[in-house]
Amino acid sequence: MPSNKHRNRGSKINDDTMMPPNKQNTPSQEYEDDEIEEMQDTDFKKFIRTFRSFQKQILELQKSLMDKIENLSCENEILRKSQNETQKLVEQESVIVKRNQNEMKSSIDQMTNTLESLKNRMGEAEERISDLEDRAQENIQSNQRKEEEIRNLKNIVGNLQDTIKKTNIRVLGVPEGMEREKGLEGLFSEILAENFPGLEKDRDILVQEAHRTPNKHDQKRSSPQHVVIKLTTVKHKEKILKCAREKRQITLRGSPIRLTADFSSETLQARREWRDIAQVLREKNCQPRILYPAKLSFVNEGEIKTFHSKQKLKDFVATRPALQKILKDVLHSETQKHGHQYERRERK
C-alpha cells in the first residue's frame, strides 16, 4: 500500500506539472486527492480515465465554442461592414431621390406654368376666332343682302327694259345696207308682204320706230346688227310673232331671217336656260312653250303647267315620278353647270 501511495503521488505531481497554471490544485482539490489516495487502485485508474475524458471533452467543447465565437465575430464584422455600406448607399440614394424629387417638382411647376400660359393663349385665340367667325358671318350676311339687292335691282331694271321693249320685234339676219333704198320701216313692210300677205294689208299695224342695234349677246359673231322694230301695240307684236312661229321659215328677198321678241339681256338669259328642258319636253310631246317674259309652260297629265323658276319646276317634278324620269338627266346637268359657275365666281 505505501508503494501505491507513493506512485499515486508521483502521478499526481506529474499531472499537476502538465496542467495549465489556472488549473493548479486548490486546497479543496488536495483534500479530494487525499481521498483519492485512499481509493482502490482500480477505482482510481477508472476515475482518472473518466476525468481525463471529461477534461478532453471540455477542451474540445471550449475550442468549438471559441471557433464559433470567432466565426460569429467575423460574421458580425461582415454584417456591420455590410450594414455601413448599405446605410451609405441608402443615404446616397436618399440624396439622389430628394434631388430628383426637387427637379421633378421644378419641372412640374414649369409645366404647370406653361400649360397655364397655353391655356390663356388658347382662350385668347378662341376669342379672336369667335370674333373673326362673327365678322365673317356678318360679312356673309352683308354680301347675301347685297347680292339679293343686286338681283332685285337687276330684276327691276330687266322688268323696266322688258316693259319698254314690250312692243318691240327684233329682226335677225338682215344684211346691213339693204335699208338704204326703203329704210328699215320699208324693209319691215317688205318682210310682212313676203311672208304674211294678210298682215301687210292690216292698216292698224303701225311702226312707231325702227333702228339697228349691235349684238351685245355675242359680240364675237360677224353677223349683221339686229333690226329693232317698235310697234304701237303689244297685240300687233304678238300677232306677227304667232304667224312667224306657224310659218317657221321667214325670208327677206329669199334669204332666211328670224323674228323674235325684243328682251333685256337678263330675260334673254333666263329664256335660254329653259331651252334644254323645253327640247326634252318637246321630244316627249309635252307641248312646251317659253312664255313672256321667261316662263316655261307645258302639258302634264292633261293639264297646262307654268313655272317662273327652275326651283319651282324641280319641286313639282319631285312629286311626279314619270316626269322626274324624263327630266332627270337635264336637271342634273343644269345643277352641275350652275355649280361650276358658282365655283368660278368664288375663285374670282
TADA-V29106 format. One record per residue. N is the residue number from 1. OMEGA is omega in whole degrees, 0 to 359 (none if undefined). Layout:
# TADA-V29106
N&OMEGA  N&OMEGA
This chain:
# TADA-V29106
1&179  2&180  3&177  4&179  5&180  6&179  7&179  8&179  9&178  10&176  11&180  12&181  13&179  14&179  15&182  16&180  17&180  18&182  19&179  20&182  21&181  22&180  23&176  24&184  25&174  26&179  27&179  28&178  29&178  30&179  31&179  32&179  33&177  34&179  35&180  36&182  37&180  38&183  39&177  40&183  41&180  42&179  43&181  44&179  45&178  46&179  47&181  48&180  49&179  50&181  51&180  52&177  53&178  54&180  55&179  56&179  57&180  58&179  59&178  60&178  61&179  62&180  63&179  64&179  65&179  66&178  67&180  68&179  69&179  70&178  71&179  72&178  73&178  74&179  75&179  76&179  77&178  78&179  79&180  80&178  81&179  82&178  83&179  84&178  85&178  86&180  87&177  88&179  89&179  90&179  91&178  92&178  93&179  94&179  95&180  96&180  97&180  98&178  99&178  100&178  101&179  102&179  103&178  104&179  105&178  106&179  107&179  108&178  109&179  110&178  111&178  112&179  113&179  114&179  115&179  116&178  117&178  118&179  119&179  120&180  121&177  122&177  123&178  124&180  125&179  126&178  127&179  128&179  129&179  130&178  131&179  132&178  133&178  134&179  135&179  136&178  137&177  138&179  139&179  140&179  141&178  142&179  143&178  144&178  145&179  146&178  147&178  148&178  149&179  150&178  151&180  152&179  153&178  154&178  155&179  156&180  157&179  158&179  159&178  160&179  161&179  162&178  163&180  164&183  165&187  166&181  167&184  168&170  169&180  170&181  171&182  172&174  173&178  174&181  175&180  176&180  177&181  178&184  179&183  180&183  181&187  182&187  183&182  184&179  185&178  186&177  187&180  188&176  189&178  190&178  191&179  192&182  193&183  194&186  195&182  196&184  197&181  198&181  199&183  200&180  201&180  202&184  203&181  204&179  205&184  206&177  207&181  208&182  209&178  210&180  211&175  212&179  213&180  214&179  215&182  216&187  217&179  218&186  219&180  220&181  221&181  222&181  223&181  224&179  225&181  226&176  227&180  228&179  229&178  230&179  231&182  232&183  233&176  234&182  235&180  236&178  237&181  238&179  239&180  240&181  241&177  242&178  243&180  244&178  245&180  246&181  247&177  248&183  249&181  250&183  251&172  252&184  253&176  254&179  255&182  256&175  257&179  258&175  259&178  260&173  261&181  262&183  263&172  264&181  265&179  266&181  267&177  268&179  269&179  270&179  271&179  272&183  273&177  274&191  275&183  276&179  277&180  278&180  279&179  280&179  281&179  282&178  283&179  284&177  285&178  286&176  287&181  288&175  289&174  290&185  291&180  292&351  293&181  294&180  295&178  296&179  297&176  298&183  299&177  300&180  301&177  302&180  303&177  304&180  305&181  306&183  307&180  308&183  309&180  310&179  311&176  312&179  313&179  314&179  315&180  316&181  317&181  318&180  319&181  320&183  321&181  322&179  323&178  324&178  325&181  326&188  327&185  328&184  329&184  330&178  331&179  332&179  333&177  334&179  335&178  336&180  337&180  338&177  339&178  340&178  341&179  342&179  343&179  344&178  345&180  346&180  347&177  348&none
